[in-house]
């Protein structure tokens, strides 16, 4: 029997004014539209009911001169959704499925 597994994040990041300011993708990497980015590694995780976990990520690499250039930590909080479908999957018919989620990301720089 086969089960659904996490593959990679794919998210649009929105600023305080509700306009898109960047993207989040495999790595985990966060990239601002100003060209800067930060890649991190999980330092802590908290399980929540019916949603993807809350995370604390420590930066392992930064690039560019923009808003993410000096980020040391990223926190994922207040998650809703993103949980893999329940039950088995058939790899012959169910190659991938996108599972929407919402979260608050907080970026910290020393």
Biopython code that builds the backbone (N, CA, C, O; Angstrom):
import numpy as np
from Bio.PDB.StructureBuilder import StructureBuilder

atoms = [
    (1, "UNK", "N", (0.839, -1.168, 0.000)),
    (1, "UNK", "CA", (0.000, 0.000, 0.000)),
    (1, "UNK", "C", (0.896, 1.247, 0.000)),
    (1, "UNK", "O", (1.917, 1.287, 0.687)),
    (2, "UNK", "N", (0.507, 2.247, -0.768)),
    (2, "UNK", "CA", (1.250, 3.490, -0.866)),
    (2, "UNK", "C", (0.521, 4.576, -0.079)),
    (2, "UNK", "O", (-0.705, 4.561, 0.032)),
    (3, "UNK", "N", (1.294, 5.519, 0.465)),
    (3, "UNK", "CA", (0.711, 6.636, 1.215)),
    (3, "UNK", "C", (1.269, 7.948, 0.679)),
    (3, "UNK", "O", (2.356, 7.986, 0.102)),
    (4, "UNK", "N", (0.518, 9.012, 0.876)),
    (4, "UNK", "CA", (0.958, 10.333, 0.458)),
    (4, "UNK", "C", (2.134, 10.783, 1.317)),
    (4, "UNK", "O", (2.162, 10.529, 2.521)),
    (5, "UNK", "N", (3.108, 11.454, 0.693)),
    (5, "UNK", "CA", (4.239, 12.017, 1.426)),
    (5, "UNK", "C", (4.482, 13.447, 0.951)),
    (5, "UNK", "O", (4.116, 13.822, -0.163)),
    (6, "UNK", "N", (5.103, 14.229, 1.817)),
    (6, "UNK", "CA", (5.428, 15.609, 1.494)),
    (6, "UNK", "C", (6.516, 15.652, 0.422)),
    (6, "UNK", "O", (7.490, 14.903, 0.499)),
    (7, "UNK", "N", (6.361, 16.508, -0.557)),
    (7, "UNK", "CA", (7.355, 16.641, -1.618)),
    (7, "UNK", "C", (8.129, 17.945, -1.497)),
    (7, "UNK", "O", (9.355, 17.931, -1.391)),
    (8, "UNK", "N", (7.423, 19.073, -1.512)),
    (8, "UNK", "CA", (8.078, 20.372, -1.404)),
    (8, "UNK", "C", (7.046, 21.469, -1.196)),
    (8, "UNK", "O", (5.893, 21.337, -1.607)),
    (9, "UNK", "N", (7.471, 22.559, -0.551)),
    (9, "UNK", "CA", (6.554, 23.688, -0.413)),
    (9, "UNK", "C", (6.506, 24.493, -1.709)),
    (9, "UNK", "O", (7.456, 24.492, -2.492)),
    (10, "UNK", "N", (5.408, 25.165, -1.916)),
    (10, "UNK", "CA", (5.251, 26.089, -3.039)),
    (10, "UNK", "C", (4.278, 27.165, -2.570)),
    (10, "UNK", "O", (3.066, 26.948, -2.552)),
    (11, "UNK", "N", (4.805, 28.315, -2.193)),
    (11, "UNK", "CA", (3.950, 29.336, -1.602)),
    (11, "UNK", "C", (4.322, 30.723, -2.108)),
    (11, "UNK", "O", (5.476, 30.996, -2.438)),
    (12, "UNK", "N", (3.324, 31.583, -2.159)),
    (12, "UNK", "CA", (3.533, 32.998, -2.415)),
    (12, "UNK", "C", (3.554, 33.701, -1.076)),
    (12, "UNK", "O", (2.681, 33.467, -0.240)),
    (13, "UNK", "N", (4.542, 34.563, -0.860)),
    (13, "UNK", "CA", (4.659, 35.320, 0.386)),
    (13, "UNK", "C", (4.049, 36.700, 0.187)),
    (13, "UNK", "O", (4.336, 37.381, -0.797)),
    (14, "UNK", "N", (3.207, 37.103, 1.129)),
    (14, "UNK", "CA", (2.539, 38.399, 1.049)),
    (14, "UNK", "C", (3.038, 39.303, 2.159)),
    (14, "UNK", "O", (3.267, 38.842, 3.277)),
    (15, "UNK", "N", (3.212, 40.596, 1.864)),
    (15, "UNK", "CA", (3.634, 41.575, 2.853)),
    (15, "UNK", "C", (2.454, 42.102, 3.643)),
    (15, "UNK", "O", (1.322, 41.650, 3.469)),
    (16, "UNK", "N", (2.726, 43.053, 4.505)),
    (16, "UNK", "CA", (1.684, 43.637, 5.353)),
    (16, "UNK", "C", (0.575, 44.286, 4.537)),
    (16, "UNK", "O", (-0.576, 44.306, 4.973)),
    (17, "UNK", "N", (0.900, 44.818, 3.361)),
    (17, "UNK", "CA", (-0.099, 45.448, 2.513)),
    (17, "UNK", "C", (-0.848, 44.463, 1.640)),
    (17, "UNK", "O", (-1.589, 44.864, 0.743)),
    (18, "UNK", "N", (-0.662, 43.174, 1.894)),
    (18, "UNK", "CA", (-1.326, 42.101, 1.148)),
    (18, "UNK", "C", (-0.925, 42.031, -0.311)),
    (18, "UNK", "O", (-1.681, 41.533, -1.145)),
    (19, "UNK", "N", (0.259, 42.527, -0.621)),
    (19, "UNK", "CA", (0.755, 42.389, -1.983)),
    (19, "UNK", "C", (1.851, 41.335, -1.984)),
    (19, "UNK", "O", (2.576, 41.214, -0.997)),
    (20, "UNK", "N", (1.994, 40.565, -3.065)),
    (20, "UNK", "CA", (3.047, 39.542, -3.128)),
    (20, "UNK", "C", (4.431, 40.189, -3.022)),
    (20, "UNK", "O", (4.724, 41.171, -3.705)),
    (21, "UNK", "N", (5.277, 39.621, -2.155)),
    (21, "UNK", "CA", (6.634, 40.149, -1.959)),
    (21, "UNK", "C", (7.710, 39.097, -2.227)),
    (21, "UNK", "O", (8.897, 39.423, -2.266)),
    (22, "UNK", "N", (7.302, 37.833, -2.411)),
    (22, "UNK", "CA", (8.287, 36.787, -2.639)),
    (22, "UNK", "C", (7.655, 35.422, -2.758)),
    (22, "UNK", "O", (6.432, 35.286, -2.809)),
    (23, "UNK", "N", (8.518, 34.393, -2.802)),
    (23, "UNK", "CA", (8.061, 33.012, -2.919)),
    (23, "UNK", "C", (8.829, 32.118, -1.956)),
    (23, "UNK", "O", (9.919, 32.459, -1.496)),
    (24, "UNK", "N", (8.242, 30.980, -1.666)),
    (24, "UNK", "CA", (8.842, 29.962, -0.790)),
    (24, "UNK", "C", (8.819, 28.655, -1.562)),
    (24, "UNK", "O", (7.785, 28.267, -2.106)),
    (25, "UNK", "N", (9.964, 27.972, -1.609)),
    (25, "UNK", "CA", (10.037, 26.741, -2.382)),
    (25, "UNK", "C", (11.060, 25.798, -1.769)),
    (25, "UNK", "O", (11.583, 26.051, -0.683)),
    (26, "UNK", "N", (11.338, 24.711, -2.473)),
    (26, "UNK", "CA", (12.233, 23.655, -2.000)),
    (26, "UNK", "C", (13.532, 24.230, -1.461)),
    (26, "UNK", "O", (14.090, 25.175, -2.018)),
    (27, "UNK", "N", (13.993, 23.657, -0.394)),
    (27, "UNK", "CA", (15.263, 24.074, 0.205)),
    (27, "UNK", "C", (15.308, 23.808, 1.707)),
    (27, "UNK", "O", (16.184, 23.053, 2.130)),
    (28, "UNK", "N", (14.446, 24.358, 2.535)),
    (28, "UNK", "CA", (13.450, 25.377, 2.229)),
    (28, "UNK", "C", (14.110, 26.729, 1.945)),
    (28, "UNK", "O", (14.989, 27.184, 2.677)),
    (29, "UNK", "N", (13.658, 27.346, 0.867)),
    (29, "UNK", "CA", (14.194, 28.630, 0.433)),
    (29, "UNK", "C", (13.074, 29.658, 0.372)),
    (29, "UNK", "O", (11.949, 29.360, -0.029)),
    (30, "UNK", "N", (13.411, 30.872, 0.778)),
    (30, "UNK", "CA", (12.511, 32.015, 0.694)),
    (30, "UNK", "C", (13.214, 33.043, -0.179)),
    (30, "UNK", "O", (14.360, 33.407, 0.085)),
    (31, "UNK", "N", (12.527, 33.514, -1.224)),
    (31, "UNK", "CA", (13.141, 34.458, -2.152)),
    (31, "UNK", "C", (12.259, 35.696, -2.286)),
    (31, "UNK", "O", (11.077, 35.607, -2.616)),
    (32, "UNK", "N", (12.868, 36.854, -2.021)),
    (32, "UNK", "CA", (12.167, 38.124, -2.170)),
    (32, "UNK", "C", (12.216, 38.547, -3.630)),
    (32, "UNK", "O", (13.136, 38.178, -4.360)),
    (33, "UNK", "N", (11.223, 39.322, -4.052)),
    (33, "UNK", "CA", (11.233, 39.837, -5.415)),
    (33, "UNK", "C", (12.330, 40.884, -5.619)),
    (33, "UNK", "O", (12.546, 41.336, -6.744)),
    (34, "UNK", "N", (13.038, 41.281, -4.530)),
    (34, "UNK", "CA", (14.189, 42.178, -4.686)),
    (34, "UNK", "C", (15.458, 41.398, -5.040)),
    (34, "UNK", "O", (16.522, 41.995, -5.205)),
    (35, "UNK", "N", (15.354, 40.057, -5.157)),
    (35, "UNK", "CA", (16.477, 39.209, -5.550)),
    (35, "UNK", "C", (17.214, 38.549, -4.407)),
    (35, "UNK", "O", (18.023, 37.652, -4.646)),
    (36, "UNK", "N", (16.966, 38.959, -3.170)),
    (36, "UNK", "CA", (17.638, 38.325, -2.029)),
    (36, "UNK", "C", (16.905, 37.045, -1.653)),
    (36, "UNK", "O", (15.719, 36.888, -1.944)),
    (37, "UNK", "N", (17.630, 36.121, -0.996)),
    (37, "UNK", "CA", (16.981, 34.897, -0.524)),
    (37, "UNK", "C", (17.683, 34.341, 0.689)),
    (37, "UNK", "O", (18.820, 34.701, 0.995)),
    (38, "UNK", "N", (16.988, 33.457, 1.373)),
    (38, "UNK", "CA", (17.535, 32.750, 2.525)),
    (38, "UNK", "C", (17.079, 31.301, 2.435)),
    (38, "UNK", "O", (15.920, 31.013, 2.136)),
    (39, "UNK", "N", (18.011, 30.399, 2.699)),
    (39, "UNK", "CA", (17.723, 28.968, 2.775)),
    (39, "UNK", "C", (17.993, 28.543, 4.210)),
    (39, "UNK", "O", (18.949, 29.009, 4.829)),
    (40, "UNK", "N", (17.152, 27.656, 4.742)),
    (40, "UNK", "CA", (17.302, 27.274, 6.134)),
    (40, "UNK", "C", (17.221, 25.785, 6.369)),
    (40, "UNK", "O", (16.978, 24.996, 5.456)),
    (41, "UNK", "N", (17.434, 25.422, 7.629)),
    (41, "UNK", "CA", (17.302, 24.046, 8.083)),
    (41, "UNK", "C", (16.429, 24.045, 9.333)),
    (41, "UNK", "O", (16.475, 24.989, 10.122)),
    (42, "UNK", "N", (15.638, 23.000, 9.518)),
    (42, "UNK", "CA", (14.713, 22.930, 10.641)),
    (42, "UNK", "C", (15.486, 22.746, 11.946)),
    (42, "UNK", "O", (16.293, 21.826, 12.082)),
    (43, "UNK", "N", (15.221, 23.644, 12.907)),
    (43, "UNK", "CA", (15.810, 23.545, 14.244)),
    (43, "UNK", "C", (14.781, 23.045, 15.256)),
    (43, "UNK", "O", (15.138, 22.392, 16.238)),
    (44, "UNK", "N", (13.498, 23.353, 15.015)),
    (44, "UNK", "CA", (12.428, 22.910, 15.915)),
    (44, "UNK", "C", (11.131, 22.814, 15.129)),
    (44, "UNK", "O", (10.928, 23.512, 14.136)),
    (45, "UNK", "N", (10.258, 21.928, 15.602)),
    (45, "UNK", "CA", (8.976, 21.702, 14.947)),
    (45, "UNK", "C", (7.921, 21.442, 16.014)),
    (45, "UNK", "O", (8.183, 20.764, 17.007)),
    (46, "UNK", "N", (6.720, 21.989, 15.799)),
    (46, "UNK", "CA", (5.613, 21.756, 16.736)),
    (46, "UNK", "C", (4.413, 21.244, 15.953)),
    (46, "UNK", "O", (3.951, 21.891, 15.013)),
    (47, "UNK", "N", (3.913, 20.078, 16.347)),
    (47, "UNK", "CA", (2.752, 19.483, 15.703)),
    (47, "UNK", "C", (1.497, 20.242, 16.113)),
    (47, "UNK", "O", (1.316, 20.592, 17.279)),
    (48, "UNK", "N", (0.631, 20.488, 15.125)),
    (48, "UNK", "CA", (-0.655, 21.122, 15.398)),
    (48, "UNK", "C", (-1.759, 20.275, 14.779)),
    (48, "UNK", "O", (-1.514, 19.516, 13.842)),
    (49, "UNK", "N", (-2.947, 20.404, 15.292)),
    (49, "UNK", "CA", (-4.074, 19.606, 14.821)),
    (49, "UNK", "C", (-4.539, 20.063, 13.441)),
    (49, "UNK", "O", (-4.773, 21.252, 13.221)),
    (50, "UNK", "N", (-4.669, 19.128, 12.525)),
    (50, "UNK", "CA", (-5.229, 19.350, 11.183)),
    (50, "UNK", "C", (-4.514, 20.417, 10.372)),
    (50, "UNK", "O", (-5.141, 21.109, 9.570)),
    (51, "UNK", "N", (-3.207, 20.558, 10.569)),
    (51, "UNK", "CA", (-2.429, 21.531, 9.788)),
    (51, "UNK", "C", (-0.968, 21.099, 9.773)),
    (51, "UNK", "O", (-0.536, 20.281, 10.586)),
    (52, "UNK", "N", (-0.218, 21.664, 8.834)),
    (52, "UNK", "CA", (1.208, 21.386, 8.799)),
    (52, "UNK", "C", (1.864, 21.966, 10.047)),
    (52, "UNK", "O", (1.331, 22.905, 10.638)),
    (53, "UNK", "N", (3.004, 21.430, 10.457)),
    (53, "UNK", "CA", (3.635, 21.856, 11.709)),
    (53, "UNK", "C", (4.112, 23.309, 11.685)),
    (53, "UNK", "O", (4.395, 23.876, 10.629)),
    (54, "UNK", "N", (4.191, 23.882, 12.867)),
    (54, "UNK", "CA", (4.889, 25.145, 13.052)),
    (54, "UNK", "C", (6.374, 24.807, 13.047)),
    (54, "UNK", "O", (6.768, 23.746, 13.531)),
    (55, "UNK", "N", (7.204, 25.698, 12.505)),
    (55, "UNK", "CA", (8.642, 25.428, 12.390)),
    (55, "UNK", "C", (9.481, 26.613, 12.832)),
    (55, "UNK", "O", (9.051, 27.764, 12.762)),
    (56, "UNK", "N", (10.686, 26.305, 13.286)),
    (56, "UNK", "CA", (11.733, 27.303, 13.452)),
    (56, "UNK", "C", (12.883, 26.846, 12.568)),
    (56, "UNK", "O", (13.424, 25.757, 12.759)),
    (57, "UNK", "N", (13.255, 27.677, 11.602)),
    (57, "UNK", "CA", (14.334, 27.381, 10.669)),
    (57, "UNK", "C", (15.518, 28.291, 10.968)),
    (57, "UNK", "O", (15.337, 29.480, 11.233)),
    (58, "UNK", "N", (16.720, 27.744, 10.927)),
    (58, "UNK", "CA", (17.942, 28.533, 11.069)),
    (58, "UNK", "C", (18.544, 28.695, 9.684)),
    (58, "UNK", "O", (18.647, 27.726, 8.933)),
    (59, "UNK", "N", (18.940, 29.906, 9.345)),
    (59, "UNK", "CA", (19.516, 30.180, 8.031)),
    (59, "UNK", "C", (20.816, 29.407, 7.840)),
    (59, "UNK", "O", (21.662, 29.355, 8.733)),
    (60, "UNK", "N", (20.957, 28.812, 6.666)),
    (60, "UNK", "CA", (22.207, 28.134, 6.301)),
    (60, "UNK", "C", (22.895, 28.848, 5.149)),
    (60, "UNK", "O", (24.081, 28.626, 4.908)),
    (61, "UNK", "N", (22.167, 29.708, 4.428)),
    (61, "UNK", "CA", (22.749, 30.472, 3.318)),
    (61, "UNK", "C", (21.865, 31.687, 3.027)),
    (61, "UNK", "O", (20.638, 31.600, 3.066)),
    (62, "UNK", "N", (22.497, 32.797, 2.741)),
    (62, "UNK", "CA", (21.804, 34.023, 2.334)),
    (62, "UNK", "C", (22.458, 34.523, 1.062)),
    (62, "UNK", "O", (23.665, 34.372, 0.876)),
    (63, "UNK", "N", (21.658, 35.120, 0.184)),
    (63, "UNK", "CA", (22.194, 35.692, -1.055)),
    (63, "UNK", "C", (21.520, 37.020, -1.331)),
    (63, "UNK", "O", (20.381, 37.250, -0.924)),
    (64, "UNK", "N", (22.232, 37.889, -2.027)),
    (64, "UNK", "CA", (21.683, 39.170, -2.432)),
    (64, "UNK", "C", (21.875, 40.253, -1.393)),
    (64, "UNK", "O", (22.455, 40.029, -0.330)),
    (65, "UNK", "N", (21.374, 41.437, -1.726)),
    (65, "UNK", "CA", (21.518, 42.598, -0.858)),
    (65, "UNK", "C", (20.184, 43.113, -0.338)),
    (65, "UNK", "O", (20.141, 44.184, 0.267)),
    (66, "UNK", "N", (19.109, 42.393, -0.553)),
    (66, "UNK", "CA", (17.776, 42.866, -0.189)),
    (66, "UNK", "C", (17.350, 42.479, 1.211)),
    (66, "UNK", "O", (18.180, 42.234, 2.087)),
    (67, "UNK", "N", (16.050, 42.429, 1.407)),
    (67, "UNK", "CA", (15.461, 42.248, 2.734)),
    (67, "UNK", "C", (15.780, 40.908, 3.398)),
    (67, "UNK", "O", (15.718, 40.806, 4.623)),
    (68, "UNK", "N", (16.117, 39.892, 2.629)),
    (68, "UNK", "CA", (16.413, 38.575, 3.208)),
    (68, "UNK", "C", (17.915, 38.305, 3.365)),
    (68, "UNK", "O", (18.303, 37.233, 3.829)),
    (69, "UNK", "N", (18.745, 39.252, 2.988)),
    (69, "UNK", "CA", (20.202, 39.063, 2.988)),
    (69, "UNK", "C", (20.774, 38.783, 4.370)),
    (69, "UNK", "O", (21.771, 38.071, 4.485)),
    (70, "UNK", "N", (20.167, 39.325, 5.422)),
    (70, "UNK", "CA", (20.710, 39.171, 6.774)),
    (70, "UNK", "C", (19.810, 38.368, 7.705)),
    (70, "UNK", "O", (19.986, 38.404, 8.923)),
    (71, "UNK", "N", (18.847, 37.644, 7.140)),
    (71, "UNK", "CA", (17.939, 36.845, 7.961)),
    (71, "UNK", "C", (18.694, 35.679, 8.589)),
    (71, "UNK", "O", (19.421, 34.953, 7.911)),
    (72, "UNK", "N", (18.504, 35.510, 9.911)),
    (72, "UNK", "CA", (19.146, 34.416, 10.647)),
    (72, "UNK", "C", (18.179, 33.276, 10.958)),
    (72, "UNK", "O", (18.582, 32.115, 11.020)),
    (73, "UNK", "N", (16.901, 33.613, 11.154)),
    (73, "UNK", "CA", (15.886, 32.617, 11.496)),
    (73, "UNK", "C", (14.584, 32.945, 10.773)),
    (73, "UNK", "O", (14.288, 34.106, 10.490)),
    (74, "UNK", "N", (13.809, 31.893, 10.481)),
    (74, "UNK", "CA", (12.472, 32.038, 9.919)),
    (74, "UNK", "C", (11.554, 31.158, 10.762)),
    (74, "UNK", "O", (11.867, 30.002, 11.046)),
    (75, "UNK", "N", (10.422, 31.721, 11.155)),
    (75, "UNK", "CA", (9.440, 30.965, 11.919)),
    (75, "UNK", "C", (8.171, 30.819, 11.098)),
    (75, "UNK", "O", (7.696, 31.788, 10.507)),
    (76, "UNK", "N", (7.615, 29.600, 11.059)),
    (76, "UNK", "CA", (6.307, 29.366, 10.436)),
    (76, "UNK", "C", (5.313, 29.139, 11.564)),
    (76, "UNK", "O", (5.464, 28.216, 12.365)),
    (77, "UNK", "N", (4.295, 29.991, 11.617)),
    (77, "UNK", "CA", (3.316, 29.974, 12.702)),
    (77, "UNK", "C", (1.901, 30.013, 12.147)),
    (77, "UNK", "O", (1.693, 30.250, 10.957)),
    (78, "UNK", "N", (0.939, 29.780, 13.015)),
    (78, "UNK", "CA", (-0.485, 29.945, 12.695)),
    (78, "UNK", "C", (-0.879, 29.217, 11.405)),
    (78, "UNK", "O", (-1.573, 29.779, 10.558)),
    (79, "UNK", "N", (-0.439, 27.986, 11.266)),
    (79, "UNK", "CA", (-0.716, 27.218, 10.049)),
    (79, "UNK", "C", (-2.158, 26.739, 10.005)),
    (79, "UNK", "O", (-2.770, 26.441, 11.031)),
    (80, "UNK", "N", (-2.682, 26.674, 8.784)),
    (80, "UNK", "CA", (-4.011, 26.117, 8.513)),
    (80, "UNK", "C", (-3.912, 25.320, 7.218)),
    (80, "UNK", "O", (-3.463, 25.839, 6.196)),
    (81, "UNK", "N", (-4.335, 24.051, 7.264)),
    (81, "UNK", "CA", (-4.311, 23.214, 6.071)),
    (81, "UNK", "C", (-2.932, 22.637, 5.791)),
    (81, "UNK", "O", (-2.055, 22.621, 6.655)),
    (82, "UNK", "N", (-2.763, 22.160, 4.552)),
    (82, "UNK", "CA", (-1.479, 21.622, 4.115)),
    (82, "UNK", "C", (-1.230, 20.174, 4.460)),
    (82, "UNK", "O", (-0.157, 19.649, 4.162)),
    (83, "UNK", "N", (-2.187, 19.516, 5.079)),
    (83, "UNK", "CA", (-2.011, 18.121, 5.484)),
    (83, "UNK", "C", (-2.273, 17.211, 4.282)),
    (83, "UNK", "O", (-3.219, 17.428, 3.524)),
    (84, "UNK", "N", (-1.434, 16.202, 4.118)),
    (84, "UNK", "CA", (-1.601, 15.244, 3.019)),
    (84, "UNK", "C", (-2.964, 14.562, 3.104)),
    (84, "UNK", "O", (-3.495, 14.375, 4.199)),
    (85, "UNK", "N", (-3.535, 14.189, 1.960)),
    (85, "UNK", "CA", (-4.828, 13.494, 1.979)),
    (85, "UNK", "C", (-4.762, 12.214, 2.812)),
    (85, "UNK", "O", (-3.731, 11.545, 2.866)),
    (86, "UNK", "N", (-5.866, 11.892, 3.449)),
    (86, "UNK", "CA", (-5.936, 10.667, 4.247)),
    (86, "UNK", "C", (-6.049, 9.457, 3.326)),
    (86, "UNK", "O", (-6.546, 9.562, 2.204)),
    (87, "UNK", "N", (-5.590, 8.329, 3.804)),
    (87, "UNK", "CA", (-5.737, 7.089, 3.059)),
    (87, "UNK", "C", (-4.611, 6.835, 2.081)),
    (87, "UNK", "O", (-3.642, 7.590, 1.995)),
    (88, "UNK", "N", (-4.768, 5.760, 1.357)),
    (88, "UNK", "CA", (-3.744, 5.312, 0.413)),
    (88, "UNK", "C", (-3.854, 6.078, -0.895)),
    (88, "UNK", "O", (-4.872, 6.705, -1.188)),
    (89, "UNK", "N", (-2.782, 6.010, -1.674)),
    (89, "UNK", "CA", (-2.797, 6.588, -3.012)),
    (89, "UNK", "C", (-2.348, 5.519, -4.007)),
    (89, "UNK", "O", (-1.726, 4.525, -3.632)),
    (90, "UNK", "N", (-2.664, 5.734, -5.246)),
    (90, "UNK", "CA", (-2.267, 4.833, -6.314)),
    (90, "UNK", "C", (-1.243, 5.558, -7.173)),
    (90, "UNK", "O", (-1.613, 6.468, -7.915)),
    (91, "UNK", "N", (0.040, 5.186, -7.098)),
    (91, "UNK", "CA", (1.071, 5.909, -7.837)),
    (91, "UNK", "C", (0.838, 5.921, -9.348)),
    (91, "UNK", "O", (1.333, 6.812, -10.038)),
    (92, "UNK", "N", (0.102, 4.960, -9.862)),
    (92, "UNK", "CA", (-0.179, 4.930, -11.296)),
    (92, "UNK", "C", (-1.152, 6.035, -11.694)),
    (92, "UNK", "O", (-1.160, 6.470, -12.845)),
    (93, "UNK", "N", (-1.972, 6.492, -10.748)),
    (93, "UNK", "CA", (-2.979, 7.503, -11.066)),
    (93, "UNK", "C", (-2.797, 8.809, -10.299)),
    (93, "UNK", "O", (-3.260, 9.855, -10.755)),
    (94, "UNK", "N", (-2.142, 8.772, -9.158)),
    (94, "UNK", "CA", (-2.009, 9.933, -8.283)),
    (94, "UNK", "C", (-0.542, 10.335, -8.153)),
    (94, "UNK", "O", (0.062, 10.111, -7.103)),
    (95, "UNK", "N", (0.039, 10.919, -9.189)),
    (95, "UNK", "CA", (1.457, 11.272, -9.148)),
    (95, "UNK", "C", (1.749, 12.339, -8.095)),
    (95, "UNK", "O", (2.613, 12.141, -7.240)),
    (96, "UNK", "N", (1.045, 13.459, -8.145)),
    (96, "UNK", "CA", (1.195, 14.513, -7.146)),
    (96, "UNK", "C", (-0.147, 15.195, -6.945)),
    (96, "UNK", "O", (-1.028, 15.135, -7.802)),
    (97, "UNK", "N", (-0.283, 15.838, -5.808)),
    (97, "UNK", "CA", (-1.475, 16.625, -5.521)),
    (97, "UNK", "C", (-1.037, 17.850, -4.721)),
    (97, "UNK", "O", (-0.256, 17.730, -3.777)),
    (98, "UNK", "N", (-1.533, 19.015, -5.094)),
    (98, "UNK", "CA", (-1.251, 20.240, -4.343)),
    (98, "UNK", "C", (-2.239, 20.338, -3.192)),
    (98, "UNK", "O", (-3.440, 20.143, -3.379)),
    (99, "UNK", "N", (-1.733, 20.639, -2.006)),
    (99, "UNK", "CA", (-2.575, 20.767, -0.821)),
    (99, "UNK", "C", (-2.399, 22.191, -0.286)),
    (99, "UNK", "O", (-1.348, 22.515, 0.268)),
    (100, "UNK", "N", (-3.411, 23.039, -0.445)),
    (100, "UNK", "CA", (-3.282, 24.434, -0.016)),
    (100, "UNK", "C", (-3.083, 24.567, 1.494)),
    (100, "UNK", "O", (-3.573, 23.752, 2.276)),
    (101, "UNK", "N", (-2.362, 25.601, 1.879)),
    (101, "UNK", "CA", (-2.201, 25.929, 3.292)),
    (101, "UNK", "C", (-1.998, 27.427, 3.435)),
    (101, "UNK", "O", (-1.674, 28.128, 2.476)),
    (102, "UNK", "N", (-2.195, 27.895, 4.655)),
    (102, "UNK", "CA", (-1.927, 29.287, 5.015)),
    (102, "UNK", "C", (-1.035, 29.255, 6.236)),
    (102, "UNK", "O", (-1.137, 28.354, 7.067)),
    (103, "UNK", "N", (-0.155, 30.244, 6.343)),
    (103, "UNK", "CA", (0.730, 30.334, 7.496)),
    (103, "UNK", "C", (1.235, 31.759, 7.624)),
    (103, "UNK", "O", (1.192, 32.537, 6.670)),
    (104, "UNK", "N", (1.708, 32.088, 8.803)),
    (104, "UNK", "CA", (2.397, 33.353, 9.020)),
    (104, "UNK", "C", (3.883, 33.029, 9.099)),
    (104, "UNK", "O", (4.291, 32.176, 9.886)),
    (105, "UNK", "N", (4.684, 33.695, 8.299)),
    (105, "UNK", "CA", (6.144, 33.553, 8.342)),
    (105, "UNK", "C", (6.734, 34.806, 8.951)),
    (105, "UNK", "O", (6.412, 35.923, 8.546)),
    (106, "UNK", "N", (7.614, 34.606, 9.941)),
    (106, "UNK", "CA", (8.285, 35.714, 10.604)),
    (106, "UNK", "C", (9.777, 35.544, 10.373)),
    (106, "UNK", "O", (10.327, 34.466, 10.594)),
    (107, "UNK", "N", (10.435, 36.617, 9.926)),
    (107, "UNK", "CA", (11.855, 36.602, 9.590)),
    (107, "UNK", "C", (12.622, 37.416, 10.635)),
    (107, "UNK", "O", (12.237, 38.538, 10.962)),
    (108, "UNK", "N", (13.723, 36.835, 11.162)),
    (108, "UNK", "CA", (14.519, 37.476, 12.214)),
    (108, "UNK", "C", (15.948, 37.687, 11.711)),
    (108, "UNK", "O", (16.533, 36.813, 11.071)),
    (109, "UNK", "N", (16.490, 38.857, 12.012)),
    (109, "UNK", "CA", (17.892, 39.155, 11.690)),
    (109, "UNK", "C", (18.547, 39.756, 12.919)),
    (109, "UNK", "O", (17.957, 40.597, 13.597)),
    (110, "UNK", "N", (19.772, 39.323, 13.208)),
    (110, "UNK", "CA", (20.512, 39.895, 14.346)),
    (110, "UNK", "C", (21.037, 41.267, 14.028)),
    (110, "UNK", "O", (21.682, 41.893, 14.870)),
]
sb = StructureBuilder()
sb.init_structure("model")
sb.init_model(0)
sb.init_chain("A")
sb.init_seg("    ")
for serial, (resi, resn, name, xyz) in enumerate(atoms, 1):
    if name == "N":
        sb.init_residue(resn, " ", resi, " ")
    sb.init_atom(name, np.array(xyz, "f"), 0.0, 1.0, " ", f" {name:<3s}", serial, name[0])
structure = sb.get_structure()
